[in-house]
Amino acid sequence: MNFKKKIVVSFGTRPEIIKLAPLINILKRKKYNFKLVYSGQHYSKNMSDVFLKKFKINNLNYDLKLGKKNTSKKFINIFFIKFQKILKKEKPDFLIVQGDTNTCLASALAAYKLNKLNELNTKIVHVEAGLRSYDANMPEEINRIIVDHVSDYLFAPTLIQKKILVNEGINKKIKVVGNTIVDSLKKRKFKKLTKKFFLLTVHRYENVSNKKRLNKILKIMGTVADLFKMNVIFPCHPNTQNKIKKYKIKINSKIKISNPIDYDKFLILLKNSQITFSDSGGLQEEACILKKHLITFRNNTERPETLKINSNFLSMLDEEKIIKRINKIFNNKIFWNNSPYGNNVSNKILKFIRYN
């Protein structure tokens, strides 16, 4: 590989690990000149170490471990300062960030600031650009808008996101490539489970920090479990578990709560679930790709392509509409043919960087 320019990849959460792993492994395999910076935004072993090991990301150049005991605002400020020092030392030609996390935001802003001060000449590369929920109450929405507007190369999953970027007046290099999650899921084989079950995940701030919303979600799931006579498997984020205890929410006995599980095990559950219920963003893509029905506990989504092809349904926390949707699914009235998320996405991104 005759590409001597330096690349820094900055990440710090479980979703970033999953989505950047295929790209990082190509960098390793083809011997690019690159450095990995892990912020530690997700600091628990179940949320970080297990996933780093699983995806064979064992050569972190900087492991900052900043997430523990730091609020979101404090984390951004500390990482912003520390990451500037790393950038000044490494002087990368390209900085790759992914998604809409606080790590993504602080990384992009640090590079942007140093570029403006002429202390750096780094191209900021945003993987998964152009996503919009149009809900300013979501911290991720603000993050992704800012990162898109300071980035130099923007890799959009579909034409929908490209149009959004163009309509916002972003005239930088925009490329529609698909989503790197495709590269993580391809060629996977899944064990078949015999028992029928629903799958549930809940972790978003707007759901977990609101006692009324979290209670309503779990009440709906209890009703659904009873009505369709099926258990609900609920791998539960530590913060969600804490909030359930704090709010003293009563849980239907059919809802089986566990700690977060290994990604492979989770994908097996997803692939075997009758229907999955979640407030996750990334899971909207994974379920779509794996041909699994998803009901999303949100009022909006930054992935409208999943609604367009009918793989996803926004619940609005409306129990009646949810039950109606489930009945349609069980009566085979809802289906889709293909995923909109492309293939060989990581290769496309690195090829574009290499020749532009």
C-alpha positions as CSV (number, residue, x, y, z in Angstrom):
1,M,0.0,0.0,0.0
2,N,1.7,3.2,-1.2
3,F,-0.4,5.8,0.7
4,K,1.9,7.6,3.1
5,K,-0.6,10.2,4.3
6,K,-1.5,9.8,8.0
7,I,-5.0,9.0,9.2
8,V,-6.3,9.4,12.7
9,V,-9.5,7.5,13.6
10,S,-11.3,8.9,16.7
11,F,-14.1,7.0,18.5
12,G,-15.3,6.1,22.0
13,T,-18.6,4.2,22.1
14,R,-19.9,0.8,21.3
15,P,-21.8,1.9,18.1
16,E,-18.7,3.6,16.8
17,I,-16.6,0.4,17.4
18,I,-19.1,-1.7,15.5
19,K,-19.4,0.7,12.6
20,L,-15.7,1.6,12.3
21,A,-14.3,-1.9,12.8
22,P,-14.6,-2.9,9.1
23,L,-12.8,0.3,8.1
24,I,-10.1,-0.1,10.8
25,N,-9.5,-3.7,9.8
26,I,-8.9,-2.6,6.2
27,L,-6.5,0.1,7.4
28,K,-4.6,-2.7,9.3
29,R,-4.7,-5.2,6.5
30,K,-3.5,-2.8,3.8
31,K,-0.9,-1.2,6.1
32,Y,-2.1,2.4,6.0
33,N,-0.3,4.9,8.2
34,F,-3.0,5.4,10.9
35,K,-3.5,6.0,14.6
36,L,-6.5,5.0,16.8
37,V,-7.8,7.3,19.5
38,Y,-10.3,5.9,21.9
39,S,-12.0,8.4,24.2
40,G,-13.5,6.0,26.6
41,Q,-17.0,7.6,26.4
42,H,-18.3,4.2,26.9
43,Y,-16.2,3.0,29.8
44,S,-17.8,-0.2,31.1
45,K,-16.3,-3.5,30.0
46,N,-19.7,-4.6,28.6
47,M,-19.9,-1.5,26.5
48,S,-16.3,-1.1,25.3
49,D,-13.6,-3.7,26.1
50,V,-15.7,-6.7,25.0
51,F,-16.4,-5.0,21.7
52,L,-12.9,-3.9,21.1
53,K,-11.8,-7.5,21.6
54,K,-14.6,-8.9,19.5
55,F,-13.7,-6.7,16.5
56,K,-9.9,-7.3,17.0
57,I,-9.2,-3.6,17.7
58,N,-6.3,-4.3,20.0
59,N,-3.8,-1.7,18.9
60,L,-5.2,1.5,20.4
61,N,-2.6,4.3,20.2
62,Y,-4.4,6.5,22.7
63,D,-6.9,5.0,25.2
64,L,-8.1,8.0,27.3
65,K,-10.7,6.4,29.5
66,L,-12.6,9.7,30.0
67,G,-16.2,8.6,30.3
68,K,-16.3,7.5,33.9
69,K,-17.6,10.0,36.4
70,N,-17.8,12.8,33.7
71,T,-21.0,14.4,32.7
72,S,-21.6,14.9,28.9
73,K,-20.6,18.5,29.0
74,K,-17.5,17.9,31.1
75,F,-16.5,14.9,28.9
76,I,-16.7,17.1,25.7
77,N,-14.6,19.8,27.3
78,I,-11.9,17.5,28.6
79,F,-11.7,15.4,25.4
80,F,-11.7,18.5,23.2
81,I,-8.5,19.8,25.0
82,K,-6.8,16.4,25.1
83,F,-7.6,15.6,21.5
84,Q,-6.1,18.9,20.4
85,K,-2.8,17.9,21.9
86,I,-3.0,14.5,20.1
87,L,-3.7,16.2,16.8
88,K,-0.8,18.6,17.3
89,K,1.5,15.7,18.0
90,E,0.3,13.4,15.1
91,K,-0.5,16.1,12.5
92,P,-2.8,13.8,10.5
93,D,-3.8,14.5,6.9
94,F,-7.2,13.0,7.6
95,L,-9.4,12.7,10.7
96,I,-12.1,10.0,10.5
97,V,-15.1,10.4,12.9
98,Q,-18.4,8.5,12.8
99,G,-22.0,9.3,13.7
100,D,-23.2,11.7,16.3
101,T,-21.6,11.0,19.6
102,N,-19.9,13.5,22.0
103,T,-16.6,11.9,20.9
104,C,-17.4,12.6,17.3
105,L,-18.3,16.2,18.1
106,A,-15.3,17.0,20.2
107,S,-12.9,15.4,17.7
108,A,-14.3,17.3,14.7
109,L,-14.4,20.6,16.6
110,A,-10.8,20.2,17.8
111,A,-9.5,19.6,14.3
112,Y,-11.7,22.4,12.9
113,K,-10.3,24.9,15.5
114,L,-6.6,23.9,14.8
115,N,-7.3,24.1,11.0
116,K,-8.7,27.6,11.4
117,L,-5.7,28.7,13.5
118,N,-3.4,27.3,10.7
119,E,-1.8,24.9,13.2
120,L,-3.1,22.0,11.3
121,N,-4.1,21.0,7.8
122,T,-6.3,18.0,8.4
123,K,-9.3,17.0,6.3
124,I,-12.2,16.0,8.6
125,V,-14.0,12.9,7.3
126,H,-17.6,12.3,8.6
127,V,-18.8,8.7,8.2
128,E,-22.6,8.5,8.4
129,A,-23.2,12.1,7.4
130,G,-26.5,13.9,6.8
131,L,-28.8,12.1,9.3
132,R,-31.6,14.3,10.7
133,S,-34.4,13.6,13.1
134,Y,-35.4,17.3,13.2
135,D,-35.8,17.0,17.0
136,A,-33.5,19.6,18.7
137,N,-34.2,18.0,22.1
138,M,-31.9,15.1,21.0
139,P,-28.3,15.9,21.9
140,E,-27.2,13.7,19.0
141,E,-29.1,15.9,16.5
142,I,-27.1,19.0,17.5
143,N,-23.9,16.9,17.3
144,R,-24.5,15.6,13.8
145,I,-25.5,19.0,12.4
146,I,-22.3,20.7,13.7
147,V,-20.0,17.8,12.6
148,D,-21.5,17.9,9.1
149,H,-21.0,21.6,8.7
150,V,-17.3,21.5,9.8
151,S,-16.3,18.4,7.9
152,D,-14.5,18.3,4.6
153,Y,-15.6,14.9,3.3
154,L,-19.1,13.7,4.1
155,F,-20.1,10.1,3.5
156,A,-23.9,9.7,3.4
157,P,-25.7,6.4,3.7
158,T,-28.4,7.1,1.1
159,L,-29.5,9.8,-1.4
160,I,-31.9,11.1,1.3
161,Q,-29.0,12.2,3.5
162,K,-27.2,13.7,0.5
163,K,-30.2,15.8,-0.4
164,I,-30.4,17.0,3.3
165,L,-26.8,18.1,3.2
166,V,-27.2,19.9,-0.1
167,N,-30.4,21.7,1.1
168,E,-28.4,22.9,4.1
169,G,-26.0,24.6,1.8
170,I,-23.1,22.1,2.4
171,N,-21.1,22.2,-0.8
172,K,-18.2,20.1,0.2
173,K,-17.4,16.6,-1.1
174,I,-20.4,14.5,-0.5
175,K,-20.5,10.8,-1.4
176,V,-23.3,8.3,-1.1
177,V,-21.7,5.1,0.0
178,G,-24.2,3.1,2.2
179,N,-23.6,2.3,5.8
180,T,-20.6,0.5,7.2
181,I,-22.8,-1.6,9.4
182,V,-23.4,-3.7,6.3
183,D,-19.7,-4.6,6.3
184,S,-20.0,-5.8,10.0
185,L,-23.1,-7.9,9.2
186,K,-22.1,-9.5,5.9
187,K,-21.4,-13.3,5.8
188,R,-22.6,-13.8,9.3
189,K,-24.3,-17.1,10.1
190,F,-26.9,-17.2,12.8
191,K,-27.8,-20.0,15.2
192,K,-31.5,-20.8,15.0
193,L,-33.5,-20.6,18.3
194,T,-36.6,-22.6,18.8
195,K,-38.5,-20.5,21.4
196,K,-40.5,-17.5,20.2
197,F,-39.9,-14.2,21.9
198,F,-40.0,-10.4,21.5
199,L,-36.7,-8.5,21.9
200,L,-36.5,-5.1,23.6
201,T,-33.8,-2.4,24.1
202,V,-34.3,1.0,25.7
203,H,-31.5,3.5,26.3
204,R,-32.1,6.9,24.8
205,Y,-31.9,9.9,27.2
206,E,-35.4,11.2,26.3
207,N,-36.9,7.8,27.3
208,V,-34.8,6.8,30.2
209,S,-34.6,10.1,32.0
210,N,-38.4,10.6,31.8
211,K,-40.2,8.5,34.4
212,K,-43.5,8.8,32.6
213,R,-42.1,7.7,29.2
214,L,-40.0,4.8,30.6
215,N,-43.0,3.5,32.6
216,K,-45.3,3.8,29.6
217,I,-42.8,1.8,27.4
218,L,-42.5,-1.0,29.9
219,K,-46.3,-1.0,30.5
220,I,-46.9,-1.3,26.7
221,M,-44.4,-4.2,26.6
222,G,-46.2,-5.9,29.4
223,T,-49.5,-5.6,27.6
224,V,-48.0,-6.9,24.4
225,A,-46.4,-9.8,26.2
226,D,-49.7,-10.8,27.8
227,L,-51.8,-10.3,24.6
228,F,-49.5,-12.3,22.4
229,K,-48.5,-14.8,25.1
230,M,-44.8,-14.3,24.5
231,N,-41.8,-13.4,26.7
232,V,-39.8,-10.3,26.1
233,I,-36.0,-10.6,26.3
234,F,-34.6,-7.3,27.5
235,P,-30.8,-6.9,27.5
236,C,-30.8,-3.7,29.6
237,H,-28.3,-0.8,29.5
238,P,-26.9,-0.1,33.0
239,N,-28.3,3.4,33.1
240,T,-31.7,2.0,32.1
241,Q,-31.5,-0.6,34.9
242,N,-30.7,2.2,37.4
243,K,-33.6,4.3,36.3
244,I,-36.0,1.4,36.6
245,K,-34.9,1.0,40.2
246,K,-34.9,4.7,40.9
247,Y,-38.4,5.2,39.5
248,K,-39.7,2.0,41.2
249,I,-41.3,0.8,38.0
250,K,-43.1,-2.5,38.2
251,I,-42.1,-5.0,35.5
252,N,-44.4,-7.7,34.0
253,S,-43.0,-11.1,34.8
254,K,-42.9,-11.9,31.0
255,I,-40.2,-9.2,30.6
256,K,-36.9,-10.9,31.2
257,I,-34.2,-8.3,32.1
258,S,-30.5,-9.1,31.8
259,N,-27.2,-7.2,31.6
260,P,-25.9,-6.0,28.2
261,I,-24.8,-9.0,26.2
262,D,-22.1,-9.9,23.6
263,Y,-22.8,-8.4,20.2
264,D,-22.9,-11.8,18.5
265,K,-25.4,-13.1,21.0
266,F,-27.5,-9.9,20.6
267,L,-27.5,-10.4,16.8
268,I,-28.7,-14.0,17.3
269,L,-31.5,-12.7,19.4
270,L,-32.3,-10.0,16.8
271,K,-32.3,-12.5,13.9
272,N,-34.6,-14.9,15.9
273,S,-37.0,-12.4,17.4
274,Q,-40.6,-12.3,16.3
275,I,-40.5,-8.5,16.5
276,T,-37.9,-6.2,18.0
277,F,-38.8,-3.1,20.0
278,S,-36.2,-0.4,20.6
279,D,-35.4,3.3,20.7
280,S,-32.0,2.7,19.1
281,G,-30.8,4.4,15.9
282,G,-28.3,1.8,14.7
283,L,-30.7,-1.0,15.4
284,Q,-33.0,0.5,12.8
285,E,-30.3,-0.3,10.2
286,E,-29.4,-3.7,11.6
287,A,-33.0,-4.9,11.7
288,C,-33.6,-3.7,8.2
289,I,-30.5,-5.5,6.8
290,L,-31.4,-8.7,8.6
291,K,-35.0,-8.6,7.5
292,K,-36.4,-8.3,11.0
293,H,-39.4,-6.1,11.9
294,L,-38.7,-3.2,14.2
295,I,-41.1,-1.0,16.3
296,T,-39.3,2.1,17.4
297,F,-40.2,3.8,20.7
298,R,-39.7,7.3,19.3
299,N,-41.7,10.0,17.6
300,N,-39.1,10.6,14.9
301,T,-36.2,9.0,13.2
302,E,-33.0,10.2,11.4
303,R,-33.3,7.0,9.3
304,P,-36.4,7.7,7.2
305,E,-35.3,5.2,4.5
306,T,-36.4,2.5,7.0
307,L,-39.9,3.9,7.1
308,K,-40.0,4.3,3.4
309,I,-39.3,0.6,2.7
310,N,-41.6,-0.4,5.7
311,S,-39.0,-2.2,7.8
312,N,-39.5,0.2,10.7
313,F,-42.5,1.7,12.5
314,L,-42.5,4.8,14.8
315,S,-44.7,3.9,17.8
316,M,-45.4,7.4,19.2
317,L,-45.9,5.3,22.4
318,D,-49.4,4.6,21.1
319,E,-50.4,1.1,22.4
320,E,-53.3,0.7,20.0
321,K,-51.2,1.5,17.0
322,I,-48.5,-0.8,18.2
323,I,-50.9,-3.7,18.6
324,K,-52.3,-3.0,15.1
325,R,-48.8,-3.1,13.6
326,I,-48.0,-6.3,15.4
327,N,-51.1,-8.0,14.0
328,K,-50.2,-6.8,10.5
329,I,-46.7,-8.2,10.8
330,F,-48.1,-11.6,12.1
331,N,-50.5,-11.7,9.2
332,N,-47.6,-11.2,6.7
333,K,-49.0,-7.9,5.5
334,I,-45.7,-6.0,5.9
335,F,-42.5,-6.9,4.0
336,W,-39.6,-5.3,2.1
337,N,-37.2,-6.7,-0.5
338,N,-33.8,-5.0,-0.2
339,S,-31.8,-3.0,2.3
340,P,-30.9,0.6,1.2
341,Y,-27.5,0.5,2.9
342,G,-25.3,-0.7,0.1
343,N,-22.3,-3.0,0.2
344,N,-18.5,-2.9,0.5
345,V,-19.0,0.5,2.2
346,S,-15.7,0.8,4.1
347,N,-13.7,0.1,0.9
348,K,-15.6,2.8,-0.9
349,I,-14.8,5.3,1.8
350,L,-11.1,4.6,1.9
351,K,-10.9,4.5,-1.9
352,F,-12.5,8.0,-2.0
353,I,-10.1,9.3,0.6
354,R,-7.1,7.9,-1.3
355,Y,-7.9,9.4,-4.6
356,N,-9.4,12.8,-3.6
